[in-house]
Amino acid sequence: MRIGLLTEGGYPYVSGEARLWCDRLVRGLGQHEFDIYALSRSEQQEDEGWIQLPSQVSRVRTAPLWTADAAGVGHGRRARRRFAECYGELAAAICAGDALGGAVESDSGRLPGGSAAVERQAGDTPAGVADRFGGALYGLAELARDEGGLGGALRSEAAVRALERACRATGALRAARTARVPDLLTVAAQVERALRPLSLDWYGDDALGSVDLCHVTSGGAATLPGLLARHFAGVPLLVTEYGVQLRAHYLGAREDLEGRAASAPARALLAAFHGRLAAEAYRQAAVITPGNAHARRWQERCGADRARIRTVYPGMEASRFSEVGESAECADPDTLVWVGRIEPAKDLTALLHAFAEIRRGEPKTRLRIVGAPPDGLESATYLAHCKALAAQLFPDEADGVHAVGDSPVSFEEIGAPDVPTLPEAYAAGALVVLSSVVEGFPISLVEAMFSGRATVSTDVGAVVEVIGGTGLVVPPRNPRALAEACLALLRDPERRSRLGAAARARALELFTVEQNITAFHSIYLEIASRCPVRRIAVGESGGPLPFAVPAEAHVPGRWSESAPRLVAGRPGQGRAGQGRTGPGWAAGPPVRGAAPRLAPGSATAVSAASGAPVPAREGAW
């Protein structure tokens, strides 16, 4: 099969999210051919280059989400009228009630300005609003295909006015009714950024139109190319979410593109837009693969059909932790270990207060906090706060008046002399603690399970699902409960050992790379058998050639150049998108990470920064 792998801010970039599992998936499915379509999030990400790509990657195409063509595309009167109608419908659907699929307010009436595009119909239903949003989205995509892009129109005054009319409509979202011009400008800018993939030239017969399956590796803007490939060429869509983008948007959408605090009306409108986009992706996907039950609940809340959901746990390299996991009895029984990225969501302050309780019960206990170097001002500030709190709670202790004091809490980094590797971080103690107040899929917890360590965790995200019955779980923001659970295991070595062995067995059964690859291989075959792409062979004159596709055309690999072209599409669509060119911001020579097309069989990708292959790096965070 030929798979179109769609990413946003991820694979194949060195600093990309989920790059490791994508790389393992591609390498593990060597019988398939992969085309990578990547949206980058920043200039820095492009400058850092790509990881080394395997030979089954035949093509890489990239486009930046962080910049747009300043001039945009000039449109005629007819195109402007089409845009006003489609964007008005999109804005009306965004403002039409609960974006997560709840009841939609049903009021009749005509909005100020008299535009038919934003006229509300009595009795709107969630399904009707979803159809409205999808129709408007695909209408904008067809306009972008016909006109060569939409950048200028999406940033125009007409877009802002359409949003304003939708917000002032009878029955619009309550929070949207108070939106002012600065709020509307913020929303228009964010929506334009998210819709930039509409203007790409990725949907022709020589691009996504030629693949057998589009696999989207995250929600958000990455789903748009998959939706358009399905719309224009009938390519089936697989959506994988290990971290729900919509949830991340709700948690983090507090600033506009310039870093200013976003207002409540702007946040409500953006949440509604992303909710509608997620619902459309779930509605059109052949199969949806959440990484855990926590993500699955979010998807079902957004309207995903349960019959099309398959939970596929992330695959992780278990061999790295084999030595540690098979010698769990060598761990220091008086040491607690915390491993992760230091940030407020990890609630290290609660952990430090809990450790103060633990020290009162077991004075010999030590706590080792192993984190990545701070990657921003917020992380650095929080780390300094935690160190100051630790110094206040645990003054340096000494065995005698002439001995040097030593704190029972240490802050360390992977690669330091005491913790040179990640497995050695888990080997440092007999008990691993997780104190988060917000968590998706707890990777550090799975690594601790591979290492054969007993765990005490807070009940957030997918923690209970991952742990099963192999660890202790306490409520978040409860230092006393956390301390009592830790003391129970510190005082019972036999129980601790039993839980650690059970945790390792569970991790080896559910969370290995092998099970992840096997699951996706089965899903690929299921989709290909149930939703094959219908392609028509055409000759040089453009007419159909019956019986022109030989059997070897279905075998992975490149065949004769004189073979007939295969045009993907649904009946009546013909050769949609052929011959179109992309916008200025997605074209040009491969600079700053813009990927050259790889020759079939090429084993490496050229790094945008240095011109040399960059190997993939492993990490816990």
VEXDREN-2710 file (C-alpha; in Angstrom, 1 decimal):
% VEXDREN-2710
k/r/px/py/pz
1/MET/0.0/0.0/0.0
2/ARG/1.0/3.6/-0.5
3/ILE/0.3/5.6/2.7
4/GLY/0.1/9.4/3.0
5/LEU/1.3/10.2/6.5
6/LEU/0.1/13.7/7.6
7/THR/1.8/15.5/10.5
8/GLU/1.7/18.9/12.1
9/GLY/4.8/20.0/14.0
10/GLY/6.0/16.4/14.1
11/TYR/7.7/13.8/12.0
12/PRO/10.1/14.1/10.2
13/TYR/11.4/17.1/12.1
14/VAL/14.1/16.5/14.7
15/SER/12.1/18.5/17.3
16/GLY/8.8/17.2/16.1
17/GLU/6.1/15.9/18.4
18/ALA/5.4/12.1/18.2
19/ARG/8.4/11.7/15.8
20/LEU/9.5/8.6/17.6
21/TRP/6.3/6.5/17.2
22/CYS/5.9/7.7/13.6
23/ASP/9.5/6.7/12.8
24/ARG/8.9/3.3/14.5
25/LEU/5.7/2.8/12.6
26/VAL/7.3/3.6/9.2
27/ARG/10.3/1.4/9.9
28/GLY/8.2/-1.4/11.2
29/LEU/5.9/-1.5/8.1
30/GLY/8.6/-2.0/5.5
31/GLN/6.2/-3.7/3.1
32/HIS/4.4/-0.4/2.6
33/GLU/5.4/2.8/0.9
34/PHE/5.1/6.1/2.7
35/ASP/4.7/9.7/1.5
36/ILE/5.2/12.2/4.3
37/TYR/3.2/15.5/4.2
38/ALA/4.4/17.7/7.1
39/LEU/3.2/21.1/8.4
40/SER/5.9/22.9/10.4
41/ARG/5.1/25.2/13.3
42/SER/8.1/27.5/13.4
43/GLU/11.2/28.6/11.5
44/GLN/13.4/27.1/14.2
45/GLN/11.8/23.7/13.7
46/GLU/12.6/23.8/10.0
47/ASP/16.1/25.0/10.6
48/GLU/16.8/22.0/12.9
49/GLY/16.2/19.6/10.1
50/TRP/14.9/16.1/9.8
51/ILE/15.7/12.8/11.4
52/GLN/17.2/10.1/9.2
53/LEU/14.4/8.5/7.1
54/PRO/14.1/4.9/6.1
55/SER/14.1/3.7/2.5
56/GLN/10.3/3.1/2.4
57/VAL/9.8/6.9/2.5
58/SER/9.6/7.8/-1.2
59/ARG/8.5/11.5/-0.8
60/VAL/8.5/14.3/1.7
61/ARG/6.6/17.5/1.2
62/THR/6.5/20.3/3.7
63/ALA/4.7/23.6/4.2
64/PRO/4.9/26.2/7.0
65/LEU/2.0/27.1/9.2
66/TRP/4.0/29.9/10.8
67/THR/4.1/32.2/7.8
68/ALA/1.9/33.1/4.9
69/ASP/2.3/34.9/1.6
70/ALA/2.0/38.6/2.5
71/ALA/0.5/39.6/-0.8
72/GLY/-2.1/36.8/-1.0
73/VAL/-4.0/36.0/-4.2
74/GLY/-6.1/38.6/-6.0
75/HIS/-9.7/37.5/-6.6
76/GLY/-12.3/38.7/-9.1
77/ARG/-15.9/39.6/-8.2
78/ARG/-17.3/36.2/-8.7
79/ALA/-14.6/34.6/-6.5
80/ARG/-15.2/37.2/-3.8
81/ARG/-18.9/36.4/-3.9
82/ARG/-18.2/32.7/-3.5
83/PHE/-15.8/33.4/-0.7
84/ALA/-18.3/35.6/1.2
85/GLU/-21.0/32.8/0.9
86/CYS/-18.7/30.0/2.0
87/TYR/-17.0/31.9/4.8
88/GLY/-20.3/33.2/6.0
89/GLU/-21.6/29.7/6.3
90/LEU/-18.5/28.6/8.1
91/ALA/-18.8/31.5/10.6
92/ALA/-22.5/30.8/11.1
93/ALA/-21.7/27.1/11.9
94/ILE/-19.0/28.1/14.3
95/CYS/-21.4/30.3/16.2
96/ALA/-24.3/27.9/16.2
97/GLY/-24.3/26.5/19.7
98/ASP/-22.3/23.8/21.4
99/ALA/-19.2/23.0/19.4
100/LEU/-18.9/19.6/21.2
101/GLY/-22.1/18.2/19.8
102/GLY/-24.6/19.4/22.4
103/ALA/-27.9/20.9/21.7
104/VAL/-27.9/23.7/19.2
105/GLU/-30.1/26.7/19.9
106/SER/-32.8/26.9/17.3
107/ASP/-34.1/30.4/16.7
108/SER/-35.3/31.7/13.3
109/GLY/-34.5/35.1/11.9
110/ARG/-32.2/37.0/9.6
111/LEU/-28.9/38.5/10.7
112/PRO/-28.0/42.1/10.4
113/GLY/-26.7/42.9/7.0
114/GLY/-29.2/40.7/5.2
115/SER/-26.6/38.0/4.1
116/ALA/-28.3/34.8/3.1
117/ALA/-25.0/33.0/4.0
118/VAL/-25.6/33.7/7.7
119/GLU/-29.4/33.2/7.8
120/ARG/-30.4/31.0/10.7
121/GLN/-33.0/28.2/10.1
122/ALA/-35.5/27.1/12.6
123/GLY/-34.9/23.7/14.1
124/ASP/-31.1/23.5/13.4
125/THR/-29.8/20.2/14.7
126/PRO/-26.2/19.2/15.5
127/ALA/-26.1/17.1/12.4
128/GLY/-27.4/19.9/10.3
129/VAL/-24.8/22.3/11.7
130/ALA/-22.1/19.7/11.1
131/ASP/-23.2/19.5/7.4
132/ARG/-23.2/23.2/7.2
133/PHE/-19.6/23.5/8.5
134/GLY/-18.4/20.7/6.2
135/GLY/-20.1/22.2/3.2
136/ALA/-18.6/25.6/3.9
137/LEU/-15.1/24.0/4.5
138/TYR/-15.2/22.1/1.2
139/GLY/-16.6/25.1/-0.6
140/LEU/-13.6/27.1/0.5
141/ALA/-11.3/24.3/-0.5
142/GLU/-12.8/24.2/-4.0
143/LEU/-12.4/27.9/-4.3
144/ALA/-8.8/27.7/-3.2
145/ARG/-8.2/25.0/-5.9
146/ASP/-9.8/27.1/-8.6
147/GLU/-8.1/30.4/-7.6
148/GLY/-4.7/29.1/-6.5
149/GLY/-5.0/30.0/-2.8
150/LEU/-7.1/31.9/-0.3
151/GLY/-4.6/33.6/2.0
152/GLY/-5.6/37.1/1.2
153/ALA/-9.3/36.4/1.4
154/LEU/-9.0/34.7/4.8
155/ARG/-7.3/37.8/6.2
156/SER/-9.6/40.3/4.5
157/GLU/-12.2/42.6/5.9
158/ALA/-14.9/40.4/4.4
159/ALA/-13.9/37.6/6.7
160/VAL/-14.0/39.8/9.8
161/ARG/-17.5/41.2/8.8
162/ALA/-18.8/37.6/8.3
163/LEU/-17.7/36.7/11.8
164/GLU/-19.3/39.8/13.2
165/ARG/-22.6/39.0/11.5
166/ALA/-22.5/35.5/12.8
167/CYS/-21.8/36.7/16.3
168/ARG/-24.7/39.1/16.3
169/ALA/-27.1/36.5/15.0
170/THR/-30.1/35.3/17.0
171/GLY/-29.2/32.1/18.7
172/ALA/-25.4/32.6/18.5
173/LEU/-23.1/31.4/21.2
174/ARG/-23.7/33.5/24.3
175/ALA/-20.0/34.3/24.8
176/ALA/-19.7/35.3/21.1
177/ARG/-22.4/37.9/21.3
178/THR/-20.1/40.2/23.3
179/ALA/-17.2/39.9/20.8
180/ARG/-15.6/43.2/19.8
181/VAL/-13.5/44.1/16.8
182/PRO/-10.2/43.2/18.4
183/ASP/-11.7/39.8/19.4
184/LEU/-12.9/39.3/15.8
185/LEU/-9.5/40.2/14.4
186/THR/-7.8/37.7/16.7
187/VAL/-10.3/34.9/15.7
188/ALA/-9.9/35.7/12.0
189/ALA/-6.1/35.5/12.3
190/GLN/-6.2/32.2/14.1
191/VAL/-8.7/30.7/11.7
192/GLU/-6.7/31.8/8.7
193/ARG/-3.6/30.1/10.2
194/ALA/-5.5/26.9/10.8
195/LEU/-7.0/26.9/7.2
196/ARG/-3.7/27.5/5.4
197/PRO/-3.6/23.9/4.2
198/LEU/-6.6/24.7/2.0
199/SER/-4.3/26.6/-0.3
200/LEU/-1.7/23.8/-0.8
201/ASP/-1.2/21.9/-4.0
202/TRP/-1.2/18.6/-2.3
203/TYR/-4.5/17.2/-3.6
204/GLY/-3.8/16.4/-7.2
205/ASP/-3.3/13.0/-8.8
206/ASP/0.5/13.2/-8.4
207/ALA/0.2/13.8/-4.6
208/LEU/-2.4/12.8/-2.0
209/GLY/-4.7/11.8/-4.8
210/SER/-2.4/8.9/-5.6
211/VAL/-2.2/7.3/-2.1
212/ASP/-4.3/4.4/-0.9
213/LEU/-4.8/5.8/2.6
214/CYS/-4.2/9.0/4.5
215/HIS/-3.0/8.5/8.0
216/VAL/-3.3/11.7/10.2
217/THR/-1.0/11.5/13.2
218/SER/-2.7/14.2/15.2
219/GLY/-5.8/16.4/15.2
220/GLY/-6.0/20.0/14.3
221/ALA/-4.6/21.5/11.1
222/ALA/-3.1/18.1/10.1
223/THR/-6.6/16.7/9.5
224/LEU/-7.3/19.2/6.7
225/PRO/-5.1/17.6/4.0
226/GLY/-6.7/14.3/4.8
227/LEU/-10.2/15.7/4.6
228/LEU/-9.5/17.3/1.3
229/ALA/-7.9/14.2/-0.1
230/ARG/-11.0/12.3/0.8
231/HIS/-13.2/15.1/-0.7
232/PHE/-11.4/15.5/-4.0
233/ALA/-10.1/11.9/-4.6
234/GLY/-12.1/9.6/-2.3
235/VAL/-9.0/8.6/-0.3
236/PRO/-10.0/6.9/3.0
237/LEU/-8.9/8.7/6.2
238/LEU/-7.4/7.2/9.4
239/VAL/-7.1/9.6/12.4
240/THR/-4.7/8.8/15.2
241/GLU/-4.7/10.9/18.4
242/TYR/-2.3/10.1/21.3
243/GLY/-2.9/13.6/22.7
244/VAL/-6.3/15.2/21.9
245/GLN/-5.5/18.5/20.1
246/LEU/-8.9/19.9/21.1
247/ARG/-8.2/19.3/24.8
248/ALA/-4.8/20.9/24.4
249/HIS/-6.4/23.9/22.8
250/TYR/-8.9/24.3/25.6
251/LEU/-6.0/24.1/28.1
252/GLY/-3.6/26.4/26.3
253/ALA/-5.6/28.8/24.2
254/ARG/-4.9/31.9/26.3
255/GLU/-2.9/34.0/23.9
256/ASP/-3.3/35.4/20.4
257/LEU/-0.7/35.2/17.6
258/GLU/1.2/38.2/19.1
259/GLY/1.3/36.7/22.6
260/ARG/-1.3/38.9/24.1
261/ALA/-3.9/37.5/26.4
262/ALA/-7.0/36.4/24.4
263/SER/-10.4/37.5/25.6
264/ALA/-13.2/35.2/26.7
265/PRO/-15.3/35.8/23.4
266/ALA/-12.2/35.0/21.3
267/ARG/-11.4/31.9/23.3
268/ALA/-15.1/30.7/22.9
269/LEU/-15.1/31.3/19.2
270/LEU/-11.8/29.5/18.7
271/ALA/-12.9/26.6/20.8
272/ALA/-16.0/26.3/18.7
273/PHE/-14.0/26.4/15.5
274/HIS/-11.6/23.7/16.6
275/GLY/-14.5/21.6/18.0
276/ARG/-16.3/21.8/14.6
277/LEU/-13.1/20.8/12.8
278/ALA/-12.5/17.9/15.1
279/ALA/-16.1/16.7/14.7
280/GLU/-15.8/16.9/10.9
281/ALA/-12.6/14.8/11.0
282/TYR/-14.2/12.2/13.2
283/ARG/-17.3/12.1/10.9
284/GLN/-15.3/11.5/7.7
285/ALA/-12.7/9.1/9.1
286/ALA/-12.9/5.4/8.2
287/VAL/-11.3/4.5/11.5
288/ILE/-10.3/6.6/14.5
289/THR/-7.5/5.3/16.8
290/PRO/-7.2/7.0/20.2
291/GLY/-4.2/6.1/22.3
292/ASN/-6.2/5.5/25.4
293/ALA/-9.7/5.6/26.9
294/HIS/-9.2/9.2/28.1
295/ALA/-8.7/10.3/24.5
296/ARG/-11.5/8.1/23.3
297/ARG/-14.0/9.8/25.7
298/TRP/-13.1/13.2/24.2
299/GLN/-13.6/11.9/20.7
300/GLU/-17.0/10.4/21.5
301/ARG/-18.0/13.7/23.1
302/CYS/-17.2/15.3/19.8
303/GLY/-19.4/13.0/17.9
304/ALA/-17.1/10.1/16.9
305/ASP/-18.9/6.9/16.0
306/ARG/-18.0/4.2/18.5
307/ALA/-18.2/1.5/15.8
308/ARG/-15.2/3.2/14.0
309/ILE/-13.0/3.6/17.1
310/ARG/-10.1/1.3/17.8
311/THR/-7.9/2.0/20.8
312/VAL/-4.2/1.5/19.9
313/TYR/-1.7/2.2/22.7
314/PRO/1.6/3.9/21.9
315/GLY/4.5/1.6/21.2
316/MET/7.7/2.1/23.2
317/GLU/11.1/0.4/23.1
318/ALA/11.1/-2.1/26.0
319/SER/14.6/-3.4/25.3
320/ARG/16.2/-0.2/26.8
321/PHE/14.8/-1.1/30.2
322/SER/15.4/-4.8/30.1
323/GLU/18.5/-4.8/32.3
324/VAL/16.9/-2.5/34.9
325/GLY/13.6/-4.4/34.9
326/GLU/15.2/-7.8/35.4
327/SER/17.3/-6.6/38.4
328/ALA/14.7/-4.6/40.3
329/GLU/15.9/-6.0/43.6
330/CYS/19.1/-4.0/43.3
331/ALA/17.3/-0.6/43.7
332/ASP/17.8/1.6/46.7
333/PRO/14.8/0.8/48.9
334/ASP/14.8/4.2/50.6
335/THR/14.8/6.3/47.4
336/LEU/11.8/7.8/45.6
337/VAL/12.3/8.8/41.9
338/TRP/10.3/11.3/39.9
339/VAL/11.1/11.6/36.1
340/GLY/9.5/14.0/33.6
341/ARG/9.4/17.5/32.2
342/ILE/9.4/20.2/35.0
343/GLU/6.4/22.4/34.5
344/PRO/3.4/23.5/36.7
345/ALA/1.1/20.7/35.4
346/LYS/3.4/18.2/37.1
347/ASP/2.6/19.7/40.5
348/LEU/6.1/19.2/42.1
349/THR/5.1/21.5/44.9
350/ALA/2.5/18.9/46.1
351/LEU/5.2/16.2/45.7
352/LEU/7.6/18.2/47.9
353/HIS/5.0/18.7/50.6
354/ALA/4.1/15.0/50.4
355/PHE/7.8/14.1/50.8
356/ALA/7.9/16.3/54.0
357/GLU/5.2/14.0/55.4
358/ILE/7.2/10.9/54.2
359/ARG/10.4/12.1/55.9
360/ARG/8.5/12.4/59.2
361/GLY/7.6/8.7/59.0
362/GLU/10.7/7.4/57.3
363/PRO/13.7/9.8/58.0
364/LYS/16.1/7.9/55.8
365/THR/14.1/8.4/52.6
366/ARG/15.5/10.5/49.7
367/LEU/13.8/12.0/46.7
368/ARG/15.5/12.3/43.3
369/ILE/13.8/14.6/40.8
370/VAL/15.1/13.9/37.3
371/GLY/13.9/16.4/34.6
372/ALA/14.8/17.7/31.2
373/PRO/16.6/21.1/31.0
374/PRO/14.1/24.0/31.1
375/ASP/12.9/24.8/27.6
376/GLY/11.4/28.2/28.4
377/LEU/11.0/31.0/30.9
378/GLU/7.9/29.3/32.5
379/SER/9.8/26.1/33.1
380/ALA/12.9/27.8/34.4
381/THR/10.8/29.9/36.8
382/TYR/8.9/26.9/38.0
383/LEU/12.2/25.0/38.6
384/ALA/13.6/27.8/40.6
385/HIS/10.4/28.0/42.7
386/CYS/10.6/24.2/43.4
387/LYS/14.3/24.4/44.4
388/ALA/13.5/27.3/46.7
389/LEU/10.6/25.3/48.3
390/ALA/12.8/22.3/48.7
391/ALA/15.5/24.4/50.5
392/GLN/12.9/25.8/52.8
393/LEU/11.2/22.4/53.6
394/PHE/14.5/20.4/53.9
395/PRO/17.4/22.4/55.3
396/ASP/20.8/20.7/54.7
397/GLU/21.2/17.9/57.2
398/ALA/24.4/16.5/58.6
399/ASP/25.2/13.5/60.8
400/GLY/27.3/15.6/63.2
401/VAL/28.4/19.1/63.9
402/HIS/31.6/18.6/61.9
403/ALA/30.0/17.0/58.9
404/VAL/28.9/18.7/55.6
405/GLY/25.1/19.0/55.3
406/ASP/23.2/17.3/52.5
407/SER/19.6/17.8/51.3
408/PRO/17.4/14.7/50.9
409/VAL/16.0/16.2/47.7
410/SER/18.1/16.4/44.6
411/PHE/17.3/18.0/41.2
412/GLU/19.1/16.2/38.3
413/GLU/19.2/16.0/34.5
414/ILE/19.5/13.1/32.1
415/GLY/23.2/13.0/31.0
416/ALA/24.6/14.3/34.2
417/PRO/27.3/12.1/35.9
418/ASP/24.9/10.6/38.4
419/VAL/22.2/9.9/35.8
420/PRO/23.9/9.3/32.4
421/THR/20.9/7.5/30.8
422/LEU/17.1/7.3/31.2
423/PRO/17.1/3.7/32.4
424/GLU/19.6/4.6/35.1
425/ALA/17.2/7.3/36.4
426/TYR/14.6/4.6/37.1
427/ALA/17.2/2.3/38.5
428/ALA/18.1/4.9/41.2
429/GLY/15.1/4.1/43.4
430/ALA/12.6/1.3/44.3
431/LEU/9.5/3.5/43.9
432/VAL/8.5/5.9/41.1
433/VAL/6.1/8.8/41.8
434/LEU/3.8/10.8/39.5
435/SER/2.2/13.9/41.0
436/SER/0.6/15.5/37.9
437/VAL/-2.7/17.5/37.9
438/VAL/-2.9/17.3/34.1
439/GLU/-1.7/14.3/32.1
440/GLY/-2.5/12.7/28.8
441/PHE/-0.8/9.4/28.2
442/PRO/1.8/9.1/31.0
443/ILE/5.0/8.0/29.2
444/SER/7.2/8.2/32.3
445/LEU/4.8/5.8/34.0
446/VAL/5.1/3.2/31.3
447/GLU/8.9/3.5/31.4
448/ALA/8.8/2.9/35.1
449/MET/6.7/-0.2/34.5
450/PHE/9.2/-1.5/31.9
451/SER/11.8/-1.0/34.6
452/GLY/9.9/-3.2/37.0
453/ARG/9.3/-0.4/39.5
454/ALA/6.2/0.0/41.7
455/THR/4.5/3.3/41.2
456/VAL/2.3/5.8/43.1
457/SER/0.4/8.1/40.8
458/THR/-2.4/10.7/40.8
459/ASP/-5.7/9.9/39.1
460/VAL/-5.5/12.1/36.0
461/GLY/-5.7/11.4/32.3
462/ALA/-5.0/7.8/31.3
463/VAL/-3.1/6.9/34.5
464/VAL/-5.6/4.4/35.8
465/GLU/-6.0/2.8/32.4
466/VAL/-2.2/2.4/32.0
467/ILE/-1.5/1.2/35.6
468/GLY/-4.4/-1.2/35.8
469/GLY/-4.0/-3.0/39.2
470/THR/-0.2/-2.8/39.3
471/GLY/0.3/0.4/41.3
472/LEU/-1.3/2.8/43.8
473/VAL/-3.4/5.7/42.6
474/VAL/-4.4/8.7/44.7
475/PRO/-6.4/11.9/44.1
476/PRO/-4.5/14.9/42.6
477/ARG/-3.6/17.9/44.7
478/ASN/-3.6/15.7/47.8
479/PRO/-0.1/15.6/49.4
480/ARG/-1.3/13.6/52.4
481/ALA/-2.8/10.8/50.3
482/LEU/0.3/10.8/48.2
483/ALA/2.5/10.5/51.3
484/GLU/0.4/7.7/52.8
485/ALA/0.6/5.6/49.6
486/CYS/4.4/6.1/49.4
487/LEU/4.9/5.1/53.0
488/ALA/2.7/2.0/52.5
489/LEU/5.0/0.7/49.8
490/LEU/8.3/1.9/51.4
491/ARG/7.4/-0.2/54.5
492/ASP/6.3/-3.3/52.5
493/PRO/9.2/-4.5/50.3
494/GLU/7.4/-7.7/49.3
495/ARG/4.3/-5.9/48.1
496/ARG/6.5/-3.4/46.3
497/SER/8.4/-6.1/44.5
498/ARG/5.1/-7.9/43.5
499/LEU/3.6/-4.7/42.1
500/GLY/6.8/-3.9/40.1
501/ALA/6.8/-7.4/38.5
502/ALA/3.2/-7.2/37.6
503/ALA/3.7/-3.7/36.2
504/ARG/6.5/-4.9/33.9
505/ALA/4.4/-7.8/32.7
506/ARG/1.5/-5.5/31.9
507/ALA/3.8/-3.0/30.0
508/LEU/5.4/-5.8/27.9
509/GLU/1.9/-7.0/27.0
510/LEU/0.3/-3.7/26.0
511/PHE/2.8/-1.0/25.3
512/THR/5.6/-2.4/23.1
513/VAL/6.5/-1.2/19.6
514/GLU/5.5/-4.6/18.2
515/GLN/1.9/-4.5/19.4
516/ASN/1.6/-0.9/18.0
517/ILE/2.9/-1.9/14.5
518/THR/0.8/-5.1/14.4
519/ALA/-2.4/-3.1/15.3
520/PHE/-1.8/-0.5/12.6
521/HIS/-0.9/-3.1/10.0
522/SER/-4.3/-4.8/10.6
523/ILE/-6.1/-1.4/10.5
524/TYR/-4.4/-0.5/7.2
525/LEU/-5.6/-3.8/5.6
526/GLU/-9.1/-3.4/7.1
527/ILE/-9.5/0.1/5.6
528/ALA/-8.0/-0.9/2.2
529/SER/-10.5/-3.8/2.0
530/ARG/-13.5/-1.8/3.1
531/CYS/-12.8/1.6/1.5
532/PRO/-10.6/1.0/-1.7
533/VAL/-9.8/4.1/-3.7
534/ARG/-11.5/4.0/-7.1
535/ARG/-9.2/5.1/-9.9
536/ILE/-9.7/5.4/-13.6
537/ALA/-6.9/4.7/-16.0
538/VAL/-6.6/7.4/-18.6
539/GLY/-4.5/7.5/-21.8
540/GLU/-2.5/10.4/-23.4
541/SER/-5.7/11.8/-24.8
542/GLY/-7.3/11.9/-21.4
543/GLY/-9.9/9.3/-22.2
544/PRO/-10.5/6.1/-20.1
545/LEU/-8.6/2.9/-20.8
546/PRO/-10.7/-0.1/-19.8
547/PHE/-8.6/-3.1/-18.5
548/ALA/-5.4/-1.0/-18.6
549/VAL/-4.3/-1.5/-15.0
550/PRO/-2.1/-4.7/-14.7
551/ALA/-1.9/-6.7/-11.6
552/GLU/1.6/-5.5/-10.8
553/ALA/0.2/-2.0/-10.4
554/HIS/-1.0/-3.1/-7.0
555/VAL/2.5/-4.2/-5.9
556/PRO/4.6/-1.6/-3.9
557/GLY/7.3/-0.1/-6.1
558/ARG/7.9/2.0/-9.2
559/TRP/7.0/0.4/-12.6
560/SER/7.2/1.5/-16.2
561/GLU/7.1/5.2/-16.9
562/SER/4.8/4.5/-19.9
563/ALA/2.1/3.0/-17.7
564/PRO/-1.2/4.8/-17.9
565/ARG/-2.0/7.5/-15.3
566/LEU/-4.4/6.6/-12.5
567/VAL/-6.8/9.4/-11.7
568/ALA/-8.3/9.2/-8.2
569/GLY/-11.7/10.6/-7.6
570/ARG/-15.3/10.0/-6.9
571/PRO/-17.8/9.6/-9.8
572/GLY/-18.4/12.9/-11.5
573/GLN/-15.3/14.6/-10.1
574/GLY/-12.9/13.7/-12.9
575/ARG/-9.3/15.0/-12.6
576/ALA/-9.8/17.4/-9.8
577/GLY/-6.9/19.5/-8.8
578/GLN/-4.6/18.4/-11.7
579/GLY/-2.3/21.1/-12.9
580/ARG/-2.9/23.5/-10.1
581/THR/0.0/25.2/-8.4
582/GLY/0.3/26.1/-4.7
583/PRO/0.5/29.5/-3.1
584/GLY/3.7/31.4/-2.8
585/TRP/4.2/30.6/0.8
586/ALA/4.2/26.9/0.1
587/ALA/6.3/26.9/-3.1
588/GLY/9.9/27.7/-4.0
589/PRO/13.3/26.0/-3.5
590/PRO/13.9/23.7/-0.5
591/VAL/15.2/26.2/2.1
592/ARG/15.0/26.2/5.9
593/GLY/13.7/22.6/6.0
594/ALA/11.5/22.6/2.9
595/ALA/12.0/19.0/1.9
596/PRO/13.4/18.0/-1.5
597/ARG/11.6/15.1/-3.1
598/LEU/13.3/11.9/-2.2
599/ALA/14.2/9.4/-4.9
600/PRO/12.7/5.9/-4.4
601/GLY/15.0/3.9/-2.2
602/SER/16.7/6.9/-0.6
603/ALA/17.6/6.1/3.0
604/THR/18.2/9.6/4.3
605/ALA/16.8/13.0/4.4
606/VAL/18.9/16.1/4.1
607/SER/18.9/18.3/7.2
608/ALA/17.9/21.8/6.4
609/ALA/20.4/23.2/8.9
610/SER/23.6/21.3/8.1
611/GLY/23.0/19.3/4.9
612/ALA/23.8/16.0/6.7
613/PRO/21.5/13.2/8.0
614/VAL/20.4/13.7/11.6
615/PRO/19.7/10.5/13.5
616/ALA/16.6/10.1/15.5
617/ARG/17.0/10.7/19.2
618/GLU/15.2/8.9/22.0
619/GLY/13.7/10.7/25.0
620/ALA/11.3/10.3/27.9
621/TRP/9.4/13.5/27.3
END
